[in-house]
Amino acid sequence: MDWITPDWPAPLNVKAISTTRSGGFSRAPYDSLNLGDHVGDDPAVVAENRECLAKTMAMPRSPAWLNQIHGTEVVTLPLSCVQVPDADASFTDAQGEVCVVMTADCLPVLFCNEEGTQVAAAHAGWRGLVNGVLEQTLSHFDDSSKVMAWLGPAIGPSAFEVGGEVREQFIAHDEGSGIAFTAHNDRWLADIYLLARRRLAAAGITQVYGGDLCTVSEPTRFFSYRRESVTGRQATCIWISSENR
């Protein structure tokens, strides 16, 4: 299984993982570890893939899946209802609750505090990013100055082509964000990693890791909606364990 373990100085009791498309049971075009149950894959196979993820990673319970809508809503785990919430981030300070987001080009961002007592996962497509999903997630931490972030696999700066209206929205919030855009014919190439780093820096986050992968350019490793349209979803998860090892 070609899964990614974040390279960051998180406390030992904080566990995190980002999956690739390898190691599951789905058939093409969802092959093989598709974790999205909303993309047209066989629901029974998706359930098997999700069970495989939880068992392989020795998760204390199944991840708290979200119905992601490219917004800024953040839920706190454990959930107070059994219905899957419309949200794009989850936060917890409870041991054993698994925060998770699904992506296939959008940016997954993991957070934890230095004490290892609070963690979160956020789904940051460009809409969520420009509208403040990262800031909304950080607002749940007791002291954001002691929070670190890890940027998971997302569309790279040479592949993320956007229109001028996207650039204008980012610049309207942060004039300096223009450096994250490169002219490309009559459109722009956007660096979503740099845009996220700027938002995090403005929020006082100085410990930021990851941000060096491209889902579009590695078809055998990652699902990519931009590349394939009909495809599966990776998952990026974080939780607080009772074990410090």
Secondary structure, DSSP 4 states (H G I P E B T S, - for coil): ---B---S---TTEEEEE--S-SS-PPTTS-S----SSSSS-HHHHHHHHHHHHHHTT-SS--B--B--SS--EEEESPSSSSPPB-SEEEE-STT--EEEEESSSEEEEEEETTSS-EEEEEE-HHHHHHTHHHHHHTTSS-GGGEEEEE-S---TTT-EE-HHHHHHHHHH-GGGGGGEEEETTEEEE-HHHHHHHHHHHTT--EEEE----TTT-TTT---HHHHSS---EEEEEEE-S---
